[in-house]
């Protein structure tokens, strides 16, 4: 297993990378040149392996039903989008039934996401040579008011492509970014506009 140190918000974060390249899904151009349809074709190629990988092995402190159930939630991405966050990876967003109605409005103010909302973002990367690599599953859960005031009552979790739960500093690696960039919209980093489910 390889490891890599990321610097986020001035803090070091050790991320264990167990995701080999996925050669069967490689493309003939850099990831930043893909159209939405081309990115969706890569996702279609990866989807079964991504989901099986996330669901494998014990989850320890992460609720297993969160990881197992998200593929049945409302999809918020018409195609994978790479907004520049989460390491510039392509993201495919899912929202559970509790939060889907409010989330899918993509409001930029007066956002009222109900407690119990869960969001999952599958990820993958495509480098400048078109090489595809599976990425982590990023997860958020809105808790009851006052449960975590420092994070605006959001809990953040992450699972590696091989299913291993990842320890992250949720304040420096997750909450500071979400609140700093999207605080006015409830901490929600929506898919980029052209990729949103209408």
C-alpha positions as CSV (number, residue, x, y, z in Angstrom):
1,X,0.0,0.0,0.0
2,X,1.3,3.4,-0.9
3,X,0.8,6.5,1.2
4,X,0.8,10.2,0.4
5,X,0.9,13.2,2.7
6,X,-1.5,16.1,1.7
7,X,-1.3,19.6,3.1
8,X,-4.7,21.0,3.7
9,X,-5.3,24.2,5.5
10,X,-1.8,24.1,7.0
11,X,-2.3,20.7,8.4
12,X,-0.7,17.4,7.3
13,X,-3.1,14.6,6.4
14,X,-1.8,11.2,5.7
15,X,-3.9,9.5,3.1
16,X,-3.5,5.8,2.3
17,X,-3.9,5.1,-1.3
18,X,-4.8,1.5,-2.2
19,X,-6.4,2.3,-5.6
20,X,-4.5,1.2,-8.6
21,X,-5.0,2.7,-11.9
22,X,-8.0,1.3,-13.8
23,X,-6.5,0.8,-17.2
24,X,-9.8,-0.6,-18.8
25,X,-11.3,2.8,-18.3
26,X,-8.4,5.0,-19.5
27,X,-9.1,7.6,-22.1
28,X,-7.0,9.2,-24.9
29,X,-6.9,12.8,-23.5
30,X,-6.3,14.6,-20.3
31,X,-9.1,14.6,-17.8
32,X,-9.6,18.4,-18.0
33,X,-10.4,18.0,-21.7
34,X,-13.3,15.5,-21.3
35,X,-16.8,16.5,-22.2
36,X,-19.6,15.6,-19.7
37,X,-20.6,12.6,-21.9
38,X,-17.0,11.3,-22.0
39,X,-16.7,11.7,-18.2
40,X,-20.0,9.8,-17.8
41,X,-18.6,7.0,-20.0
42,X,-15.6,6.7,-17.7
43,X,-17.9,6.6,-14.7
44,X,-20.0,3.9,-16.3
45,X,-16.9,1.8,-16.8
46,X,-15.8,2.4,-13.1
47,X,-19.1,2.4,-11.3
48,X,-19.4,-1.3,-10.3
49,X,-15.8,-1.5,-9.2
50,X,-16.0,1.8,-7.3
51,X,-19.1,0.8,-5.4
52,X,-17.9,-2.8,-4.7
53,X,-14.6,-1.4,-3.4
54,X,-16.2,1.2,-1.1
55,X,-18.5,-1.5,0.4
56,X,-15.8,-4.1,1.0
57,X,-14.3,-4.7,4.5
58,X,-15.2,-3.4,7.9
59,X,-16.1,0.3,8.3
60,X,-15.3,0.6,12.0
61,X,-16.6,4.1,13.0
62,X,-18.4,4.7,9.7
63,X,-22.0,3.4,9.5
64,X,-22.0,0.5,7.1
65,X,-25.6,1.3,5.9
66,X,-24.4,4.8,4.8
67,X,-21.9,3.2,2.5
68,X,-24.2,0.3,1.4
69,X,-27.3,2.4,0.8
70,X,-26.1,5.5,-1.0
71,X,-26.3,4.0,-4.6
72,X,-30.1,3.9,-4.1
73,X,-30.4,7.6,-3.2
74,X,-31.2,10.5,-5.5
75,X,-28.4,11.3,-7.9
76,X,-27.5,15.0,-8.0
77,X,-25.0,14.8,-10.8
78,X,-26.1,14.4,-14.4
79,X,-22.5,13.5,-15.2
80,X,-19.2,13.4,-13.1
81,X,-17.9,16.9,-12.6
82,X,-14.5,18.1,-11.5
83,X,-15.0,21.5,-9.7
84,X,-11.5,21.7,-8.4
85,X,-12.2,20.6,-4.9
86,X,-11.4,17.2,-3.4
87,X,-8.1,17.1,-5.2
88,X,-9.6,18.1,-8.6
89,X,-11.3,14.7,-8.8
90,X,-14.4,14.0,-10.8
91,X,-17.3,13.7,-8.4
92,X,-20.7,11.9,-8.6
93,X,-23.1,13.1,-5.9
94,X,-25.9,11.2,-4.2
95,X,-28.4,12.6,-1.6
96,X,-30.7,10.6,0.6
97,X,-34.5,11.0,0.7
98,X,-34.4,13.2,3.8
99,X,-32.4,15.9,2.1
100,X,-33.0,15.4,-1.6
101,X,-35.8,17.9,-2.1
102,X,-34.0,20.8,-0.5
103,X,-30.5,19.8,-1.9
104,X,-31.8,19.5,-5.5
105,X,-32.9,23.2,-5.4
106,X,-29.2,24.1,-5.4
107,X,-30.0,27.2,-3.4
108,X,-27.3,29.7,-2.7
109,X,-29.0,31.4,0.3
110,X,-31.6,30.6,2.9
111,X,-30.7,26.9,2.7
112,X,-32.5,24.8,5.3
113,X,-31.1,21.3,5.0
114,X,-32.9,19.0,7.5
115,X,-31.1,16.9,10.1
116,X,-30.6,13.4,8.8
117,X,-29.6,14.5,5.3
118,X,-26.8,12.3,4.0
119,X,-24.6,13.1,1.0
120,X,-22.1,10.8,-0.7
121,X,-19.7,11.8,-3.4
122,X,-17.9,9.0,-5.4
123,X,-14.7,10.1,-7.0
124,X,-12.1,9.3,-9.6
125,X,-9.2,11.1,-11.2
126,X,-7.9,11.3,-14.8
127,X,-4.4,12.5,-15.2
128,X,-2.9,14.5,-18.2
129,X,-2.2,11.2,-20.0
130,X,-5.8,9.9,-19.7
131,X,-4.9,7.4,-16.9
132,X,-7.9,6.7,-14.6
133,X,-7.5,6.2,-10.9
134,X,-10.3,5.4,-8.4
135,X,-10.8,7.9,-5.6
136,X,-12.3,7.9,-2.1
137,X,-16.0,8.1,-1.2
138,X,-16.6,11.4,0.6
139,X,-19.6,11.5,2.9
140,X,-21.5,14.2,4.9
141,X,-24.3,13.9,7.4
142,X,-26.4,16.7,8.8
143,X,-26.9,16.2,12.6
144,X,-29.3,17.7,15.0
145,X,-28.9,21.4,15.7
146,X,-26.2,22.1,18.2
147,X,-24.6,18.6,18.0
148,X,-21.5,19.9,16.3
149,X,-21.5,23.7,16.2
150,X,-17.9,23.9,15.1
151,X,-18.9,22.2,11.8
152,X,-22.4,23.7,11.4
153,X,-23.7,20.4,12.5
154,X,-22.2,18.4,9.7
155,X,-20.3,15.2,10.2
156,X,-17.7,14.3,7.6
157,X,-16.4,10.8,6.7
158,X,-14.3,9.2,4.0
159,X,-13.8,5.7,2.7
160,X,-10.8,4.6,0.6
161,X,-11.4,2.9,-2.8
162,X,-10.6,-0.4,-1.0
163,X,-13.3,0.2,1.6
164,X,-11.0,1.2,4.4
165,X,-12.3,4.0,6.6
166,X,-10.0,7.0,6.5
167,X,-9.1,9.1,9.5
168,X,-9.2,12.8,8.6
169,X,-9.1,16.0,10.5
170,X,-12.7,17.1,9.8
171,X,-12.1,20.6,10.9
172,X,-9.0,21.4,8.7
173,X,-9.6,19.0,5.9
174,X,-13.4,19.2,5.5
175,X,-15.3,21.8,7.6
176,X,-13.0,24.8,7.0
177,X,-13.3,24.3,3.2
178,X,-17.0,23.7,3.2
179,X,-17.8,26.6,5.5
180,X,-15.1,28.9,4.0
181,X,-16.3,28.3,0.4
182,X,-19.9,27.4,0.8
183,X,-21.0,28.7,4.2
184,X,-23.6,31.0,2.7
185,X,-25.3,28.0,1.2
186,X,-25.4,25.8,4.2
187,X,-21.9,24.4,3.7
188,X,-23.0,22.5,0.5
189,X,-20.6,22.2,-2.4
190,X,-23.0,21.4,-5.1
191,X,-22.0,19.9,-8.4
192,X,-20.9,22.5,-10.9
193,X,-24.0,24.1,-12.6
194,X,-23.8,22.3,-15.9
195,X,-23.6,18.9,-14.2
196,X,-26.6,19.4,-11.9
197,X,-29.7,17.2,-12.3
198,X,-32.4,19.5,-13.4
